[in-house]
Amino acid sequence: MTDRYEGSFFGRRKGKPLSPRREALMTDVLPELSLDLTAPPPSDLKDLFKTGVETVCLEVGFGGGEHLLHRARTNPKTGFIGIEPFVGSMAKAVAAVTDEGLQNLRLYDDDAVNVLDWLPEASLDLAYQLYPDPWPKKRHWKRRFINEQNLDRYARALKAGSQFRFASDIDTYIDWTLRHCRAHPAFEWTAETAADWKTPWDGWPGTRYEAKAIREGRVGRYLTFLRVQTS
């Protein structure tokens, strides 16, 4: 089976209708927060943010936004780029950014591949992918975002010495990610003991998907990979 997949790595984009307020925010506010991929990226990603930031972090598929918003609130000196194609989740994030006046968030509501290809080389200090759609049926595994080509994209955008973090409660996707990342020359799994992959990262707020997994008797696994310097 090849890893190559030509198409989006997500399913449906719309769920329940948005409230009038959130509809208005998506029309009026999201364009101000969104990355403009038609323009060249800044040479320094910190220039994307209205407030002064010292580092820049990417979260691909932020879902309900629990992790992204918590990190933005508690790390005001870090700029966060959040990607989420699902309309309801994006509207929730835009509402929170507006209500709380967060200045260190930029958003994108389409395929993460577009952003990874747009980012300058070695421009990110950290990247997360948390509880992504596992595409559990084997015939759909080609739609899993973690593959050789997308790891190439992460590797290009991440600074050497930075981390790529991945969490899931689906054993087959955990094994899949471990296999692909350990086979990639730019990534090194940092775990030394079982606690390293059974324990969430410091400051972990949890996510709605993690809570759902726990209710259903599954446990999360938290994988950390170092972006190593390659020749």
Buried (B, 14 or more C-beta within 10 A) or exposed (E): EEBEBEEBBBEEBEEEEBEEEBEEBBEEBBEEBBBEBEEEBEEEBBEBBEEEBEBBBBBBBBBBBBBBBBBBBEBBEBBBBBBBBBBBBBBBBBBBBBEEEBBBBBBBBBBBBEBBEBBBEBBBBBBBBBBBBBBEEEEEBBBBBBBEEBBEBBBBBBBEEBBBBBBBBBEBBBEBBBEBBEEBEBBEBEBEEEEEBEEBEEEBBEBBBBEEBEEEEBEBBBBBBBBEEEE
